[in-house]
Amino acid sequence: MAEEVKCVCGGPGVGEGGKKRVLFPCSGASNTGQMSNHAAVRLAQEGFGILACTAGIPIRAPATMDKVAKGEEMVAIDGCPVACARKVLEQQGITVGQHIIVTELGIKKTGELIPSDEEIEKVVDAAWSGS
């Protein structure tokens, strides 16, 4: 019998102001999509919130849905205006409290997959400032 694979993700982290934020990056196939993931990881490391699996939302993965249930604010970080992360959440009836679109921060979408540290920091700053 195959062993069941379980998610080892933690529960919602408490960010600034005591708010439990859950971070959902789009992680798309461009510099800005990958930047969303890098920024979400950095934000989780800084204590802004906890990283969650955006792909776990449509399949209602138990660990991901537990984070949503325990979280107070869902943060969607999208690489471009297509807004895949936000739409995935909203299609499942999940309210997005903060939505960041990387290209709206003056960062051009390209085919490069490795974002610069300066650009990642721009996204991180936008989250902390509530943009």
Chimera marker file (.cmm) of the C-alpha trace (Angstrom):
<marker_set name="trace">
<marker id="1" x="0.000" y="0.000" z="0.000" r="1" g="1" b="0" radius="0.5"/>
<marker id="2" x="1.353" y="3.445" z="-0.919" r="1" g="1" b="0" radius="0.5"/>
<marker id="3" x="2.185" y="5.732" z="1.966" r="1" g="1" b="0" radius="0.5"/>
<marker id="4" x="0.020" y="8.856" z="2.194" r="1" g="1" b="0" radius="0.5"/>
<marker id="5" x="2.019" y="12.020" z="1.589" r="1" g="1" b="0" radius="0.5"/>
<marker id="6" x="1.137" y="14.768" z="4.053" r="1" g="1" b="0" radius="0.5"/>
<marker id="7" x="1.855" y="18.469" z="3.911" r="1" g="1" b="0" radius="0.5"/>
<marker id="8" x="4.334" y="19.605" z="6.554" r="1" g="1" b="0" radius="0.5"/>
<marker id="9" x="3.412" y="23.279" z="6.299" r="1" g="1" b="0" radius="0.5"/>
<marker id="10" x="2.883" y="25.232" z="9.515" r="1" g="1" b="0" radius="0.5"/>
<marker id="11" x="-0.142" y="27.264" z="10.567" r="1" g="1" b="0" radius="0.5"/>
<marker id="12" x="-0.638" y="30.997" z="10.089" r="1" g="1" b="0" radius="0.5"/>
<marker id="13" x="2.147" y="33.230" z="11.300" r="1" g="1" b="0" radius="0.5"/>
<marker id="14" x="1.303" y="36.346" z="13.232" r="1" g="1" b="0" radius="0.5"/>
<marker id="15" x="2.511" y="39.421" z="11.394" r="1" g="1" b="0" radius="0.5"/>
<marker id="16" x="2.854" y="43.062" z="12.354" r="1" g="1" b="0" radius="0.5"/>
<marker id="17" x="-0.094" y="44.287" z="14.396" r="1" g="1" b="0" radius="0.5"/>
<marker id="18" x="-0.938" y="40.749" z="15.492" r="1" g="1" b="0" radius="0.5"/>
<marker id="19" x="-2.724" y="39.974" z="12.197" r="1" g="1" b="0" radius="0.5"/>
<marker id="20" x="-2.504" y="36.378" z="10.981" r="1" g="1" b="0" radius="0.5"/>
<marker id="21" x="-1.676" y="36.696" z="7.282" r="1" g="1" b="0" radius="0.5"/>
<marker id="22" x="-1.510" y="33.888" z="4.749" r="1" g="1" b="0" radius="0.5"/>
<marker id="23" x="0.616" y="34.529" z="1.636" r="1" g="1" b="0" radius="0.5"/>
<marker id="24" x="-0.385" y="33.173" z="-1.773" r="1" g="1" b="0" radius="0.5"/>
<marker id="25" x="2.131" y="33.892" z="-4.582" r="1" g="1" b="0" radius="0.5"/>
<marker id="26" x="1.257" y="33.169" z="-8.202" r="1" g="1" b="0" radius="0.5"/>
<marker id="27" x="4.727" y="31.696" z="-8.892" r="1" g="1" b="0" radius="0.5"/>
<marker id="28" x="4.170" y="32.181" z="-12.635" r="1" g="1" b="0" radius="0.5"/>
<marker id="29" x="6.598" y="31.355" z="-15.451" r="1" g="1" b="0" radius="0.5"/>
<marker id="30" x="8.191" y="34.804" z="-15.797" r="1" g="1" b="0" radius="0.5"/>
<marker id="31" x="10.474" y="37.052" z="-13.790" r="1" g="1" b="0" radius="0.5"/>
<marker id="32" x="7.507" y="38.727" z="-12.106" r="1" g="1" b="0" radius="0.5"/>
<marker id="33" x="5.798" y="35.420" z="-11.331" r="1" g="1" b="0" radius="0.5"/>
<marker id="34" x="8.953" y="34.021" z="-9.778" r="1" g="1" b="0" radius="0.5"/>
<marker id="35" x="9.430" y="37.332" z="-7.967" r="1" g="1" b="0" radius="0.5"/>
<marker id="36" x="6.042" y="36.826" z="-6.292" r="1" g="1" b="0" radius="0.5"/>
<marker id="37" x="7.307" y="33.568" z="-4.813" r="1" g="1" b="0" radius="0.5"/>
<marker id="38" x="10.705" y="34.958" z="-3.748" r="1" g="1" b="0" radius="0.5"/>
<marker id="39" x="8.971" y="37.917" z="-2.096" r="1" g="1" b="0" radius="0.5"/>
<marker id="40" x="6.470" y="35.650" z="-0.303" r="1" g="1" b="0" radius="0.5"/>
<marker id="41" x="9.318" y="33.513" z="1.061" r="1" g="1" b="0" radius="0.5"/>
<marker id="42" x="11.151" y="36.615" z="2.269" r="1" g="1" b="0" radius="0.5"/>
<marker id="43" x="7.964" y="38.002" z="3.848" r="1" g="1" b="0" radius="0.5"/>
<marker id="44" x="7.425" y="34.706" z="5.680" r="1" g="1" b="0" radius="0.5"/>
<marker id="45" x="11.027" y="34.793" z="6.921" r="1" g="1" b="0" radius="0.5"/>
<marker id="46" x="10.507" y="38.365" z="8.147" r="1" g="1" b="0" radius="0.5"/>
<marker id="47" x="7.371" y="37.385" z="10.071" r="1" g="1" b="0" radius="0.5"/>
<marker id="48" x="4.847" y="39.189" z="7.858" r="1" g="1" b="0" radius="0.5"/>
<marker id="49" x="2.780" y="36.028" z="7.469" r="1" g="1" b="0" radius="0.5"/>
<marker id="50" x="2.999" y="32.388" z="6.504" r="1" g="1" b="0" radius="0.5"/>
<marker id="51" x="3.514" y="31.014" z="3.018" r="1" g="1" b="0" radius="0.5"/>
<marker id="52" x="0.760" y="28.812" z="1.604" r="1" g="1" b="0" radius="0.5"/>
<marker id="53" x="0.426" y="26.675" z="-1.483" r="1" g="1" b="0" radius="0.5"/>
<marker id="54" x="-1.718" y="28.498" z="-4.040" r="1" g="1" b="0" radius="0.5"/>
<marker id="55" x="-2.117" y="25.278" z="-6.041" r="1" g="1" b="0" radius="0.5"/>
<marker id="56" x="-3.616" y="23.672" z="-2.927" r="1" g="1" b="0" radius="0.5"/>
<marker id="57" x="-6.635" y="25.988" z="-3.022" r="1" g="1" b="0" radius="0.5"/>
<marker id="58" x="-8.590" y="24.530" z="-5.985" r="1" g="1" b="0" radius="0.5"/>
<marker id="59" x="-8.021" y="20.961" z="-4.772" r="1" g="1" b="0" radius="0.5"/>
<marker id="60" x="-8.886" y="22.034" z="-1.214" r="1" g="1" b="0" radius="0.5"/>
<marker id="61" x="-5.717" y="20.493" z="0.238" r="1" g="1" b="0" radius="0.5"/>
<marker id="62" x="-6.381" y="20.055" z="3.975" r="1" g="1" b="0" radius="0.5"/>
<marker id="63" x="-3.206" y="21.801" z="5.190" r="1" g="1" b="0" radius="0.5"/>
<marker id="64" x="-3.804" y="24.771" z="2.886" r="1" g="1" b="0" radius="0.5"/>
<marker id="65" x="-7.461" y="25.069" z="3.842" r="1" g="1" b="0" radius="0.5"/>
<marker id="66" x="-6.491" y="24.896" z="7.528" r="1" g="1" b="0" radius="0.5"/>
<marker id="67" x="-4.216" y="27.906" z="7.006" r="1" g="1" b="0" radius="0.5"/>
<marker id="68" x="-7.081" y="29.774" z="5.358" r="1" g="1" b="0" radius="0.5"/>
<marker id="69" x="-9.425" y="28.896" z="8.222" r="1" g="1" b="0" radius="0.5"/>
<marker id="70" x="-6.932" y="30.113" z="10.840" r="1" g="1" b="0" radius="0.5"/>
<marker id="71" x="-5.762" y="33.174" z="8.903" r="1" g="1" b="0" radius="0.5"/>
<marker id="72" x="-7.218" y="36.651" z="9.277" r="1" g="1" b="0" radius="0.5"/>
<marker id="73" x="-5.978" y="38.204" z="6.036" r="1" g="1" b="0" radius="0.5"/>
<marker id="74" x="-5.232" y="36.498" z="2.743" r="1" g="1" b="0" radius="0.5"/>
<marker id="75" x="-2.476" y="38.182" z="0.735" r="1" g="1" b="0" radius="0.5"/>
<marker id="76" x="-2.338" y="37.430" z="-3.005" r="1" g="1" b="0" radius="0.5"/>
<marker id="77" x="0.941" y="38.314" z="-4.713" r="1" g="1" b="0" radius="0.5"/>
<marker id="78" x="0.546" y="38.223" z="-8.483" r="1" g="1" b="0" radius="0.5"/>
<marker id="79" x="3.249" y="38.774" z="-11.058" r="1" g="1" b="0" radius="0.5"/>
<marker id="80" x="0.986" y="40.479" z="-13.584" r="1" g="1" b="0" radius="0.5"/>
<marker id="81" x="-2.562" y="41.792" z="-14.111" r="1" g="1" b="0" radius="0.5"/>
<marker id="82" x="-3.858" y="38.346" z="-15.102" r="1" g="1" b="0" radius="0.5"/>
<marker id="83" x="-4.055" y="37.935" z="-11.291" r="1" g="1" b="0" radius="0.5"/>
<marker id="84" x="-4.019" y="34.129" z="-11.136" r="1" g="1" b="0" radius="0.5"/>
<marker id="85" x="-3.408" y="33.911" z="-7.367" r="1" g="1" b="0" radius="0.5"/>
<marker id="86" x="-6.233" y="36.332" z="-6.539" r="1" g="1" b="0" radius="0.5"/>
<marker id="87" x="-8.620" y="34.618" z="-8.959" r="1" g="1" b="0" radius="0.5"/>
<marker id="88" x="-7.844" y="31.143" z="-7.591" r="1" g="1" b="0" radius="0.5"/>
<marker id="89" x="-8.684" y="32.363" z="-4.087" r="1" g="1" b="0" radius="0.5"/>
<marker id="90" x="-11.822" y="34.243" z="-5.113" r="1" g="1" b="0" radius="0.5"/>
<marker id="91" x="-13.139" y="31.338" z="-7.209" r="1" g="1" b="0" radius="0.5"/>
<marker id="92" x="-13.100" y="29.279" z="-4.018" r="1" g="1" b="0" radius="0.5"/>
<marker id="93" x="-14.972" y="31.982" z="-2.090" r="1" g="1" b="0" radius="0.5"/>
<marker id="94" x="-11.894" y="33.223" z="-0.233" r="1" g="1" b="0" radius="0.5"/>
<marker id="95" x="-11.672" y="36.979" z="0.359" r="1" g="1" b="0" radius="0.5"/>
<marker id="96" x="-8.355" y="38.621" z="-0.494" r="1" g="1" b="0" radius="0.5"/>
<marker id="97" x="-7.428" y="41.320" z="2.018" r="1" g="1" b="0" radius="0.5"/>
<marker id="98" x="-4.290" y="42.552" z="0.275" r="1" g="1" b="0" radius="0.5"/>
<marker id="99" x="-3.471" y="42.179" z="-3.419" r="1" g="1" b="0" radius="0.5"/>
<marker id="100" x="-0.074" y="43.043" z="-4.856" r="1" g="1" b="0" radius="0.5"/>
<marker id="101" x="0.568" y="43.042" z="-8.609" r="1" g="1" b="0" radius="0.5"/>
<marker id="102" x="4.301" y="43.092" z="-9.290" r="1" g="1" b="0" radius="0.5"/>
<marker id="103" x="4.044" y="44.833" z="-12.680" r="1" g="1" b="0" radius="0.5"/>
<marker id="104" x="2.132" y="47.692" z="-11.026" r="1" g="1" b="0" radius="0.5"/>
<marker id="105" x="5.261" y="48.394" z="-8.971" r="1" g="1" b="0" radius="0.5"/>
<marker id="106" x="7.072" y="49.487" z="-12.135" r="1" g="1" b="0" radius="0.5"/>
<marker id="107" x="8.703" y="46.111" z="-12.798" r="1" g="1" b="0" radius="0.5"/>
<marker id="108" x="8.577" y="44.922" z="-16.412" r="1" g="1" b="0" radius="0.5"/>
<marker id="109" x="7.496" y="41.339" z="-17.095" r="1" g="1" b="0" radius="0.5"/>
<marker id="110" x="10.092" y="39.383" z="-19.098" r="1" g="1" b="0" radius="0.5"/>
<marker id="111" x="10.953" y="35.781" z="-19.868" r="1" g="1" b="0" radius="0.5"/>
<marker id="112" x="13.824" y="35.816" z="-17.394" r="1" g="1" b="0" radius="0.5"/>
<marker id="113" x="13.177" y="33.469" z="-14.488" r="1" g="1" b="0" radius="0.5"/>
<marker id="114" x="15.678" y="34.863" z="-12.003" r="1" g="1" b="0" radius="0.5"/>
<marker id="115" x="14.505" y="38.123" z="-10.395" r="1" g="1" b="0" radius="0.5"/>
<marker id="116" x="16.935" y="40.624" z="-8.912" r="1" g="1" b="0" radius="0.5"/>
<marker id="117" x="17.202" y="41.193" z="-5.160" r="1" g="1" b="0" radius="0.5"/>
<marker id="118" x="16.323" y="44.875" z="-5.651" r="1" g="1" b="0" radius="0.5"/>
<marker id="119" x="13.084" y="43.981" z="-7.423" r="1" g="1" b="0" radius="0.5"/>
<marker id="120" x="12.175" y="41.364" z="-4.812" r="1" g="1" b="0" radius="0.5"/>
<marker id="121" x="12.715" y="43.976" z="-2.104" r="1" g="1" b="0" radius="0.5"/>
<marker id="122" x="10.324" y="46.329" z="-3.926" r="1" g="1" b="0" radius="0.5"/>
<marker id="123" x="7.583" y="43.703" z="-3.652" r="1" g="1" b="0" radius="0.5"/>
<marker id="124" x="8.406" y="43.004" z="0.010" r="1" g="1" b="0" radius="0.5"/>
<marker id="125" x="8.247" y="46.734" z="0.788" r="1" g="1" b="0" radius="0.5"/>
<marker id="126" x="4.860" y="46.984" z="-0.957" r="1" g="1" b="0" radius="0.5"/>
<marker id="127" x="3.475" y="44.239" z="1.279" r="1" g="1" b="0" radius="0.5"/>
<marker id="128" x="4.762" y="45.834" z="4.478" r="1" g="1" b="0" radius="0.5"/>
<marker id="129" x="3.393" y="49.230" z="3.428" r="1" g="1" b="0" radius="0.5"/>
<marker id="130" x="-0.025" y="47.728" z="2.693" r="1" g="1" b="0" radius="0.5"/>
<marker id="131" x="0.059" y="48.521" z="-1.035" r="1" g="1" b="0" radius="0.5"/>
<link id1="1" id2="2" r="1" g="1" b="0" radius="0.2"/>
<link id1="2" id2="3" r="1" g="1" b="0" radius="0.2"/>
<link id1="3" id2="4" r="1" g="1" b="0" radius="0.2"/>
<link id1="4" id2="5" r="1" g="1" b="0" radius="0.2"/>
<link id1="5" id2="6" r="1" g="1" b="0" radius="0.2"/>
<link id1="6" id2="7" r="1" g="1" b="0" radius="0.2"/>
<link id1="7" id2="8" r="1" g="1" b="0" radius="0.2"/>
<link id1="8" id2="9" r="1" g="1" b="0" radius="0.2"/>
<link id1="9" id2="10" r="1" g="1" b="0" radius="0.2"/>
<link id1="10" id2="11" r="1" g="1" b="0" radius="0.2"/>
<link id1="11" id2="12" r="1" g="1" b="0" radius="0.2"/>
<link id1="12" id2="13" r="1" g="1" b="0" radius="0.2"/>
<link id1="13" id2="14" r="1" g="1" b="0" radius="0.2"/>
<link id1="14" id2="15" r="1" g="1" b="0" radius="0.2"/>
<link id1="15" id2="16" r="1" g="1" b="0" radius="0.2"/>
<link id1="16" id2="17" r="1" g="1" b="0" radius="0.2"/>
<link id1="17" id2="18" r="1" g="1" b="0" radius="0.2"/>
<link id1="18" id2="19" r="1" g="1" b="0" radius="0.2"/>
<link id1="19" id2="20" r="1" g="1" b="0" radius="0.2"/>
<link id1="20" id2="21" r="1" g="1" b="0" radius="0.2"/>
<link id1="21" id2="22" r="1" g="1" b="0" radius="0.2"/>
<link id1="22" id2="23" r="1" g="1" b="0" radius="0.2"/>
<link id1="23" id2="24" r="1" g="1" b="0" radius="0.2"/>
<link id1="24" id2="25" r="1" g="1" b="0" radius="0.2"/>
<link id1="25" id2="26" r="1" g="1" b="0" radius="0.2"/>
<link id1="26" id2="27" r="1" g="1" b="0" radius="0.2"/>
<link id1="27" id2="28" r="1" g="1" b="0" radius="0.2"/>
<link id1="28" id2="29" r="1" g="1" b="0" radius="0.2"/>
<link id1="29" id2="30" r="1" g="1" b="0" radius="0.2"/>
<link id1="30" id2="31" r="1" g="1" b="0" radius="0.2"/>
<link id1="31" id2="32" r="1" g="1" b="0" radius="0.2"/>
<link id1="32" id2="33" r="1" g="1" b="0" radius="0.2"/>
<link id1="33" id2="34" r="1" g="1" b="0" radius="0.2"/>
<link id1="34" id2="35" r="1" g="1" b="0" radius="0.2"/>
<link id1="35" id2="36" r="1" g="1" b="0" radius="0.2"/>
<link id1="36" id2="37" r="1" g="1" b="0" radius="0.2"/>
<link id1="37" id2="38" r="1" g="1" b="0" radius="0.2"/>
<link id1="38" id2="39" r="1" g="1" b="0" radius="0.2"/>
<link id1="39" id2="40" r="1" g="1" b="0" radius="0.2"/>
<link id1="40" id2="41" r="1" g="1" b="0" radius="0.2"/>
<link id1="41" id2="42" r="1" g="1" b="0" radius="0.2"/>
<link id1="42" id2="43" r="1" g="1" b="0" radius="0.2"/>
<link id1="43" id2="44" r="1" g="1" b="0" radius="0.2"/>
<link id1="44" id2="45" r="1" g="1" b="0" radius="0.2"/>
<link id1="45" id2="46" r="1" g="1" b="0" radius="0.2"/>
<link id1="46" id2="47" r="1" g="1" b="0" radius="0.2"/>
<link id1="47" id2="48" r="1" g="1" b="0" radius="0.2"/>
<link id1="48" id2="49" r="1" g="1" b="0" radius="0.2"/>
<link id1="49" id2="50" r="1" g="1" b="0" radius="0.2"/>
<link id1="50" id2="51" r="1" g="1" b="0" radius="0.2"/>
<link id1="51" id2="52" r="1" g="1" b="0" radius="0.2"/>
<link id1="52" id2="53" r="1" g="1" b="0" radius="0.2"/>
<link id1="53" id2="54" r="1" g="1" b="0" radius="0.2"/>
<link id1="54" id2="55" r="1" g="1" b="0" radius="0.2"/>
<link id1="55" id2="56" r="1" g="1" b="0" radius="0.2"/>
<link id1="56" id2="57" r="1" g="1" b="0" radius="0.2"/>
<link id1="57" id2="58" r="1" g="1" b="0" radius="0.2"/>
<link id1="58" id2="59" r="1" g="1" b="0" radius="0.2"/>
<link id1="59" id2="60" r="1" g="1" b="0" radius="0.2"/>
<link id1="60" id2="61" r="1" g="1" b="0" radius="0.2"/>
<link id1="61" id2="62" r="1" g="1" b="0" radius="0.2"/>
<link id1="62" id2="63" r="1" g="1" b="0" radius="0.2"/>
<link id1="63" id2="64" r="1" g="1" b="0" radius="0.2"/>
<link id1="64" id2="65" r="1" g="1" b="0" radius="0.2"/>
<link id1="65" id2="66" r="1" g="1" b="0" radius="0.2"/>
<link id1="66" id2="67" r="1" g="1" b="0" radius="0.2"/>
<link id1="67" id2="68" r="1" g="1" b="0" radius="0.2"/>
<link id1="68" id2="69" r="1" g="1" b="0" radius="0.2"/>
<link id1="69" id2="70" r="1" g="1" b="0" radius="0.2"/>
<link id1="70" id2="71" r="1" g="1" b="0" radius="0.2"/>
<link id1="71" id2="72" r="1" g="1" b="0" radius="0.2"/>
<link id1="72" id2="73" r="1" g="1" b="0" radius="0.2"/>
<link id1="73" id2="74" r="1" g="1" b="0" radius="0.2"/>
<link id1="74" id2="75" r="1" g="1" b="0" radius="0.2"/>
<link id1="75" id2="76" r="1" g="1" b="0" radius="0.2"/>
<link id1="76" id2="77" r="1" g="1" b="0" radius="0.2"/>
<link id1="77" id2="78" r="1" g="1" b="0" radius="0.2"/>
<link id1="78" id2="79" r="1" g="1" b="0" radius="0.2"/>
<link id1="79" id2="80" r="1" g="1" b="0" radius="0.2"/>
<link id1="80" id2="81" r="1" g="1" b="0" radius="0.2"/>
<link id1="81" id2="82" r="1" g="1" b="0" radius="0.2"/>
<link id1="82" id2="83" r="1" g="1" b="0" radius="0.2"/>
<link id1="83" id2="84" r="1" g="1" b="0" radius="0.2"/>
<link id1="84" id2="85" r="1" g="1" b="0" radius="0.2"/>
<link id1="85" id2="86" r="1" g="1" b="0" radius="0.2"/>
<link id1="86" id2="87" r="1" g="1" b="0" radius="0.2"/>
<link id1="87" id2="88" r="1" g="1" b="0" radius="0.2"/>
<link id1="88" id2="89" r="1" g="1" b="0" radius="0.2"/>
<link id1="89" id2="90" r="1" g="1" b="0" radius="0.2"/>
<link id1="90" id2="91" r="1" g="1" b="0" radius="0.2"/>
<link id1="91" id2="92" r="1" g="1" b="0" radius="0.2"/>
<link id1="92" id2="93" r="1" g="1" b="0" radius="0.2"/>
<link id1="93" id2="94" r="1" g="1" b="0" radius="0.2"/>
<link id1="94" id2="95" r="1" g="1" b="0" radius="0.2"/>
<link id1="95" id2="96" r="1" g="1" b="0" radius="0.2"/>
<link id1="96" id2="97" r="1" g="1" b="0" radius="0.2"/>
<link id1="97" id2="98" r="1" g="1" b="0" radius="0.2"/>
<link id1="98" id2="99" r="1" g="1" b="0" radius="0.2"/>
<link id1="99" id2="100" r="1" g="1" b="0" radius="0.2"/>
<link id1="100" id2="101" r="1" g="1" b="0" radius="0.2"/>
<link id1="101" id2="102" r="1" g="1" b="0" radius="0.2"/>
<link id1="102" id2="103" r="1" g="1" b="0" radius="0.2"/>
<link id1="103" id2="104" r="1" g="1" b="0" radius="0.2"/>
<link id1="104" id2="105" r="1" g="1" b="0" radius="0.2"/>
<link id1="105" id2="106" r="1" g="1" b="0" radius="0.2"/>
<link id1="106" id2="107" r="1" g="1" b="0" radius="0.2"/>
<link id1="107" id2="108" r="1" g="1" b="0" radius="0.2"/>
<link id1="108" id2="109" r="1" g="1" b="0" radius="0.2"/>
<link id1="109" id2="110" r="1" g="1" b="0" radius="0.2"/>
<link id1="110" id2="111" r="1" g="1" b="0" radius="0.2"/>
<link id1="111" id2="112" r="1" g="1" b="0" radius="0.2"/>
<link id1="112" id2="113" r="1" g="1" b="0" radius="0.2"/>
<link id1="113" id2="114" r="1" g="1" b="0" radius="0.2"/>
<link id1="114" id2="115" r="1" g="1" b="0" radius="0.2"/>
<link id1="115" id2="116" r="1" g="1" b="0" radius="0.2"/>
<link id1="116" id2="117" r="1" g="1" b="0" radius="0.2"/>
<link id1="117" id2="118" r="1" g="1" b="0" radius="0.2"/>
<link id1="118" id2="119" r="1" g="1" b="0" radius="0.2"/>
<link id1="119" id2="120" r="1" g="1" b="0" radius="0.2"/>
<link id1="120" id2="121" r="1" g="1" b="0" radius="0.2"/>
<link id1="121" id2="122" r="1" g="1" b="0" radius="0.2"/>
<link id1="122" id2="123" r="1" g="1" b="0" radius="0.2"/>
<link id1="123" id2="124" r="1" g="1" b="0" radius="0.2"/>
<link id1="124" id2="125" r="1" g="1" b="0" radius="0.2"/>
<link id1="125" id2="126" r="1" g="1" b="0" radius="0.2"/>
<link id1="126" id2="127" r="1" g="1" b="0" radius="0.2"/>
<link id1="127" id2="128" r="1" g="1" b="0" radius="0.2"/>
<link id1="128" id2="129" r="1" g="1" b="0" radius="0.2"/>
<link id1="129" id2="130" r="1" g="1" b="0" radius="0.2"/>
<link id1="130" id2="131" r="1" g="1" b="0" radius="0.2"/>
</marker_set>
